[in-house]
């Protein structure tokens, strides 16, 4: 094989040696030697596609075949044979080169070849010979296949992972991204054309991200950043961005890649927790403030006001009513009266299913839909609720049992309060309960002190009155005897003087009779227990004479009388006449209070309360003028009267003395311009069959 002249085998194209100018240097033998030493296969085909020459590499590739006078396409089978035959025809017919890649099976193995076909050009005639090169690219193809698999594997991971992925250059231009990134942005591929990584970032975050990326490029340290993307619809989505520098094996930068996670749900939970924590702090603040106010509370009305204000700070009701338990049930003590609409009859488990459930469950009851969840009984008790959508009933224990009811009404539907709100509502209600118990204890102590003082005064006064009554009664008896004697003496007077004398005697006898009645009252006051005990059924007593007749007379005077007798067959142990005396006194006082009032009404109510200390009560209610608060503590004192010209002031004092003598209690509640309620109660004696 001829050698090419030149230093170290390199050709000097600027100054070629003289040998290269010689024609024999380009002789057939010289060129064939070059081709024969080539690592690529070289071959020449005639017009019948037969191999007329193949270099050493070509023959090595197809050493299993007899190559002499064989059409080149016969070396292949199947689709490669058809492909290479078609390409050879194209080269001959069009006189243009062609390059094809074919896959063949040689010695049981798959090989890949890159084949170039070229026509041998002549100036005056079409080429009748084709030469070609064939290169075994199996290893390159396998490497390409391996790289493609790795790329597909990595791409599969990137597309499968539930994170957005983006690859950008140092100018923040997109190099690659996955479908999840597009989903987070709410955009498609066209929206990213010509855009940078900053274009969809909410503007307030750009400056911070630029600074962190600049530091990453400088130090190659990754960073994590919370930011927001602006979506196609204009909404923003919070994301957590984890960005790193991408380097090749030599440590040269390729770009910057980031994984992006949509943290909308996390942010929503975080915001919910922040809001919930804020609400809890607010609830605790309200609770602590209410606790401090309750601590300094001095009366029930103030306690009810604190309770109402505190509950409204927690749950914004539209109306509230507080009812406290008394004889016969619960009565309104706070609120505007809209819910119960000025109802005077106590609320109890007998006329309200909701109150029956409250007493049984001892836990709040939420009525989400007033019109469908309450029954007619509840509407008759709380007609004001019909103008509201929802209601919340909270039972509050007072001295160990259901003693205070909180009713809140809402004009808009109320969903179920969360656990924290409900616990604080109950907690503040219990604080009110403790405060009310404390106030009741103080009031009872004060009342006990007043009662003891009153009893001491009344006892002392009773002794004095007994003595005075005795001293008055003796002269009265003598005076009566003297008058009788005067009548006998006057029988001899002339007729004209007799009439005047008789009139004078009659006047004296009436005054003596009045004084005798007063003495009798004084004796009753000083010794009310001088009559034997009886078993009295109070409902029967009210339906019988003389109470029945007295009430009928009141009706004739235009007073509306209502009886609510619920004591059933319960009895008390005391003289019946004494009980009638007390009741008649209360009824007479009520009738006097109704004098001149428009639409006068008098209610007589009875009932019984169970428990360890069973009680039976009688209440007399009127809608009269009421008693001034300054007089309430004096009404049971002897000789105190609000009547200007009538009464001795002993009626209520005697009634008080009688009731206390038989282990009873008498209470008065009154509001000026609204009316008065007197309640007497006695220990239950027995239940008749």
FENKA-V71721 format. One record per pair of residues at least 6 apart in sequence whose ideal C-beta (glycine too) atoms are under 6 Angstrom apart, sorted by sequence separation. I is the first residue (numbers start at 1). J is the second residue. D is the distance in whole Angstrom. If there is no record, write none. Layout:
# FENKA-V71721
((I | J | D) (I | J | D))
This chain:
# FENKA-V71721
((6 | 12 | 6) (19 | 25 | 6) (46 | 52 | 5) (168 | 174 | 6) (169 | 175 | 6) (230 | 236 | 6) (231 | 237 | 6) (247 | 253 | 6) (248 | 254 | 6) (297 | 303 | 5) (349 | 355 | 5) (367 | 373 | 5) (385 | 391 | 6) (398 | 404 | 5) (555 | 561 | 5) (594 | 600 | 4) (609 | 615 | 5) (634 | 640 | 5) (641 | 647 | 4) (670 | 676 | 4) (35 | 42 | 5) (91 | 98 | 5) (104 | 111 | 6) (120 | 127 | 5) (158 | 165 | 5) (168 | 175 | 6) (216 | 223 | 6) (323 | 330 | 4) (349 | 356 | 4) (395 | 402 | 5) (554 | 561 | 6) (659 | 666 | 5) (43 | 51 | 6) (44 | 52 | 5) (73 | 81 | 5) (90 | 98 | 6) (119 | 127 | 4) (167 | 175 | 4) (198 | 206 | 5) (228 | 236 | 4) (229 | 237 | 5) (246 | 254 | 5) (332 | 340 | 5) (347 | 355 | 6) (396 | 404 | 4) (608 | 616 | 5) (641 | 649 | 4) (669 | 677 | 5) (44 | 53 | 4) (103 | 112 | 6) (120 | 129 | 4) (167 | 176 | 4) (246 | 255 | 5) (323 | 332 | 5) (324 | 333 | 5) (640 | 649 | 5) (65 | 75 | 6) (228 | 238 | 5) (349 | 359 | 6) (551 | 561 | 5) (607 | 617 | 6) (639 | 649 | 4) (656 | 666 | 6) (668 | 678 | 5) (43 | 54 | 5) (73 | 84 | 5) (87 | 98 | 5) (102 | 113 | 5) (119 | 130 | 6) (166 | 177 | 5) (212 | 223 | 5) (245 | 256 | 6) (246 | 257 | 5) (321 | 332 | 6) (322 | 333 | 6) (490 | 501 | 5) (5 | 17 | 5) (73 | 85 | 4) (294 | 306 | 6) (308 | 320 | 5) (322 | 334 | 4) (394 | 406 | 4) (590 | 602 | 5) (606 | 618 | 5) (638 | 650 | 6) (667 | 679 | 5) (42 | 55 | 4) (54 | 67 | 6) (62 | 75 | 6) (87 | 100 | 5) (101 | 114 | 5) (117 | 130 | 6) (118 | 131 | 6) (165 | 178 | 4) (212 | 225 | 6) (293 | 306 | 5) (5 | 19 | 5) (226 | 240 | 6) (227 | 241 | 6) (321 | 335 | 4) (393 | 407 | 6) (605 | 619 | 4) (666 | 680 | 5) (43 | 58 | 5) (100 | 115 | 5) (117 | 132 | 5) (166 | 181 | 5) (185 | 200 | 6) (243 | 258 | 4) (320 | 335 | 5) (331 | 346 | 5) (370 | 385 | 5) (638 | 653 | 4) (41 | 57 | 5) (42 | 58 | 6) (51 | 67 | 5) (116 | 132 | 6) (164 | 180 | 5) (165 | 181 | 6) (225 | 241 | 5) (330 | 346 | 6) (392 | 408 | 5) (604 | 620 | 6) (636 | 652 | 5) (664 | 680 | 6) (665 | 681 | 5) (40 | 57 | 6) (41 | 58 | 3) (99 | 116 | 5) (116 | 133 | 5) (164 | 181 | 4) (241 | 258 | 6) (242 | 259 | 5) (329 | 346 | 3) (330 | 347 | 5) (635 | 652 | 5) (636 | 653 | 6) (39 | 57 | 6) (174 | 192 | 6) (224 | 242 | 5) (304 | 322 | 5) (321 | 339 | 4) (328 | 346 | 4) (329 | 347 | 5) (370 | 388 | 6) (391 | 409 | 5) (603 | 621 | 4) (664 | 682 | 4) (36 | 55 | 5) (50 | 69 | 5) (51 | 70 | 6) (98 | 117 | 5) (115 | 134 | 5) (159 | 178 | 5) (241 | 260 | 5) (319 | 338 | 5) (329 | 348 | 3) (35 | 55 | 5) (36 | 56 | 5) (41 | 61 | 5) (158 | 178 | 5) (159 | 179 | 6) (164 | 184 | 5) (223 | 243 | 6) (290 | 310 | 4) (319 | 339 | 6) (390 | 410 | 4) (602 | 622 | 5) (636 | 656 | 4) (663 | 683 | 6) (50 | 71 | 5) (51 | 72 | 6) (97 | 118 | 4) (113 | 134 | 5) (114 | 135 | 5) (239 | 260 | 5) (240 | 261 | 5) (370 | 391 | 6) (388 | 409 | 4) (389 | 410 | 6) (659 | 680 | 5) (49 | 71 | 4) (80 | 102 | 4) (205 | 227 | 4) (222 | 244 | 4) (353 | 375 | 6) (368 | 390 | 5) (388 | 410 | 6) (483 | 505 | 6) (601 | 623 | 5) (49 | 72 | 6) (113 | 136 | 6) (114 | 137 | 5) (173 | 196 | 6) (239 | 262 | 6) (240 | 263 | 5) (388 | 411 | 6) (389 | 412 | 6) (390 | 413 | 5) (406 | 429 | 6) (80 | 104 | 5) (95 | 119 | 5) (172 | 196 | 4) (286 | 310 | 6) (353 | 377 | 6) (354 | 378 | 5) (367 | 391 | 4) (385 | 409 | 6) (389 | 413 | 5) (390 | 414 | 4) (112 | 137 | 5) (172 | 197 | 4) (220 | 245 | 5) (238 | 263 | 5) (352 | 377 | 6) (483 | 508 | 6) (91 | 117 | 5) (112 | 138 | 5) (172 | 198 | 6) (202 | 228 | 4) (238 | 264 | 6) (351 | 377 | 6) (352 | 378 | 6) (366 | 392 | 5) (539 | 565 | 4) (45 | 72 | 6) (111 | 138 | 5) (237 | 264 | 6) (286 | 313 | 5) (597 | 624 | 6) (2 | 30 | 5) (76 | 104 | 5) (91 | 119 | 5) (202 | 230 | 6) (286 | 314 | 6) (365 | 393 | 5) (539 | 567 | 5) (594 | 622 | 6) (112 | 141 | 4) (168 | 197 | 5) (200 | 229 | 5) (216 | 245 | 6) (238 | 267 | 5) (352 | 381 | 5) (538 | 567 | 5) (593 | 622 | 5) (87 | 117 | 6) (200 | 230 | 6) (304 | 334 | 4) (351 | 381 | 6) (364 | 394 | 5) (590 | 620 | 5) (594 | 624 | 5) (593 | 624 | 3) (1 | 33 | 3) (480 | 512 | 6) (590 | 622 | 4) (593 | 625 | 6) (362 | 395 | 6) (396 | 429 | 5) (479 | 512 | 6) (202 | 236 | 6) (347 | 381 | 5) (537 | 571 | 5) (586 | 620 | 4) (358 | 393 | 6) (394 | 429 | 5) (398 | 433 | 5) (559 | 594 | 6) (397 | 433 | 6) (476 | 512 | 6) (535 | 571 | 5) (536 | 572 | 5) (358 | 395 | 4) (396 | 433 | 5) (554 | 591 | 6) (398 | 436 | 6) (399 | 437 | 6) (570 | 608 | 5) (49 | 88 | 5) (91 | 130 | 6) (354 | 393 | 6) (476 | 515 | 6) (567 | 606 | 4) (476 | 516 | 6) (533 | 573 | 5) (536 | 576 | 5) (566 | 606 | 6) (567 | 607 | 6) (534 | 575 | 6) (559 | 600 | 5) (560 | 601 | 5) (561 | 602 | 5) (562 | 603 | 5) (563 | 604 | 5) (564 | 605 | 4) (565 | 606 | 5) (566 | 607 | 4) (567 | 608 | 5) (340 | 382 | 6) (341 | 383 | 5) (534 | 576 | 5) (339 | 382 | 5) (341 | 384 | 5) (359 | 402 | 5) (536 | 579 | 6) (559 | 602 | 6) (627 | 670 | 4) (185 | 229 | 6) (531 | 575 | 4) (572 | 616 | 6) (626 | 670 | 5) (628 | 672 | 6) (186 | 231 | 4) (187 | 232 | 5) (339 | 384 | 4) (626 | 671 | 5) (186 | 232 | 5) (338 | 384 | 4) (339 | 385 | 6) (473 | 519 | 5) (570 | 616 | 5) (626 | 672 | 4) (472 | 519 | 6) (626 | 673 | 6) (626 | 674 | 6) (567 | 616 | 5) (626 | 675 | 6) (627 | 676 | 6) (469 | 519 | 5) (626 | 676 | 6) (624 | 675 | 6) (623 | 675 | 4) (469 | 522 | 4) (622 | 675 | 5) (469 | 523 | 5) (622 | 676 | 6) (621 | 677 | 5) (465 | 522 | 5) (619 | 677 | 6) (620 | 678 | 5) (466 | 526 | 4) (619 | 679 | 4) (465 | 526 | 5) (617 | 679 | 6) (618 | 680 | 5) (462 | 526 | 4) (617 | 681 | 4) (585 | 651 | 5) (615 | 681 | 5) (616 | 682 | 6) (539 | 606 | 6) (339 | 407 | 6) (538 | 606 | 6) (616 | 684 | 5) (585 | 655 | 5) (614 | 684 | 4) (582 | 655 | 4) (330 | 405 | 6) (582 | 658 | 5) (184 | 262 | 5) (325 | 403 | 5) (175 | 255 | 5) (324 | 404 | 5) (538 | 618 | 6) (578 | 658 | 5) (47 | 128 | 5) (323 | 405 | 4) (322 | 406 | 6) (45 | 130 | 4) (169 | 255 | 5) (321 | 407 | 5) (44 | 131 | 5) (167 | 255 | 5) (168 | 256 | 5) (320 | 408 | 5) (574 | 662 | 4) (43 | 132 | 5) (167 | 257 | 5) (319 | 409 | 4) (42 | 133 | 6) (317 | 408 | 4) (318 | 409 | 6) (166 | 258 | 5) (318 | 410 | 6) (586 | 678 | 5) (40 | 133 | 5) (41 | 134 | 4) (317 | 410 | 6) (318 | 411 | 5) (165 | 259 | 6) (40 | 135 | 5) (163 | 259 | 5) (164 | 260 | 4) (163 | 261 | 5) (314 | 424 | 6) (572 | 682 | 4) (314 | 425 | 6) (573 | 685 | 4) (572 | 685 | 5) (570 | 684 | 6) (571 | 685 | 4) (571 | 686 | 5) (570 | 687 | 6) (310 | 428 | 5) (569 | 687 | 6) (569 | 688 | 5) (307 | 432 | 4) (303 | 432 | 6) (521 | 650 | 5) (525 | 654 | 5) (528 | 657 | 5) (524 | 654 | 6) (528 | 658 | 5) (303 | 435 | 5) (525 | 657 | 6) (529 | 661 | 5) (303 | 436 | 6) (528 | 661 | 5) (287 | 424 | 6) (294 | 431 | 5) (290 | 428 | 5) (297 | 435 | 5) (300 | 439 | 5) (280 | 420 | 6) (287 | 427 | 6) (291 | 431 | 6) (283 | 424 | 4) (294 | 435 | 4) (535 | 685 | 6) (461 | 638 | 6) (328 | 607 | 4) (327 | 617 | 4) (327 | 679 | 5))
